[in-house]
Amino acid sequence: MSKTGLEQAPDDIKLAVDLIYLLESNKVAPETVLKALDIVRADFEKKAQGQNN
């Protein structure tokens, strides 16, 4: 049994696809998504820096 392309994709790609589906399914405005992603990115960059120290 062969896996589909998405099943073989790296975790970051799988997560991105899931997030896009969730946001589009809920009809979230693109401007809102971009603002929220800025907040999420900043939060996770701080967390990543904390792991590296």
Residue pairs with C-beta under 8 A, 6 or more apart in sequence:
6 13
6 14
6 17
9 17
23 33
